[in-house]
Every structure is written in C-alpha cells, then in structure tokens.
Amino acid sequence: MSSLPKLLMIIGGVLLVLGFLMQFIKLGKLPGDIIIKKENATFYFPIVTCILVSVILSAIFFIIGKFR
C-alpha cells in the first residue's frame, strides 16, 4: 500500500475521533462568539473559538517543526 491511502485513512480516523469528542466538548460557546437571533433565523460566528483553535494548532505545528 502506498503512503497516500495510509495518510487518508489516518486523517479519516482522526476526524472520526474528533467528531465524536466534539459531542461532549462545548468548544463553540465561548464568550466573545457572535450570536445574532432574529424572529426565525439565527446567525452564529465563533470568532473567539476560531482564534483559540488557530493558536493551539500553531503551537502544535511549531513544536512538531522543532523536532523535525
């Protein structure tokens, strides 16, 4: 088996586990997230959550880059 199918299987497995864990973690309800509720529509933009995830992923990739 070449490396591409293995990589796709690993990415799929990681996404499956993350999707399962997101059911129990309330990450998208941080203070600062924008929620606009109208009569029969709701707009939700998780700006603080996006910034937090970006900082965490940047730190992880920086650490991985240091060891390569």
C-alpha positions in Angstrom: 0.0 0.0 0.0 1.4 3.4 -0.9 1.6 6.3 1.5 -1.4 8.2 0.2 -4.1 5.7 1.1 -2.5 5.3 4.6 -2.4 9.1 5.0 -6.1 9.4 4.0 -7.1 6.6 6.4 -5.2 8.2 9.3 -6.8 11.6 8.5 -10.3 10.0 8.4 -9.7 8.2 11.7 -8.6 11.5 13.4 -11.6 13.3 12.0 -13.9 10.5 13.3 -12.4 10.7 16.8 -12.6 14.5 16.8 -16.2 14.4 15.6 -17.1 12.0 18.4 -15.3 14.1 21.1 -16.9 17.3 19.9 -20.3 16.0 21.1 -19.1 16.2 24.7 -16.9 19.3 24.5 -18.7 22.6 24.3 -15.9 24.5 22.5 -18.2 26.7 20.3 -19.9 28.6 23.2 -17.1 30.8 24.4 -17.6 34.4 25.5 -17.0 36.7 22.5 -18.6 34.5 19.9 -21.1 36.4 17.8 -24.7 35.2 18.1 -27.5 37.2 16.3 -31.0 35.9 16.9 -33.9 37.3 14.8 -37.5 36.1 14.7 -37.0 32.9 12.7 -33.2 32.9 11.9 -30.0 32.6 14.0 -26.6 33.7 12.8 -23.7 32.3 14.8 -20.0 33.1 14.2 -17.5 31.6 16.6 -14.7 34.2 16.3 -13.1 33.6 19.7 -13.3 29.8 19.1 -11.5 30.2 15.7 -8.8 32.3 17.3 -8.3 29.8 20.1 -8.1 26.8 17.8 -5.7 28.7 15.5 -3.3 29.5 18.4 -3.4 25.9 19.6 -2.8 24.4 16.2 0.0 26.9 15.5 1.7 25.9 18.8 1.4 22.2 18.0 2.8 22.6 14.5 5.7 24.8 15.8 6.6 22.1 18.3 6.5 19.4 15.7 8.6 21.6 13.4 11.3 22.0 16.0 11.7 18.2 16.3 11.9 17.5 12.6 
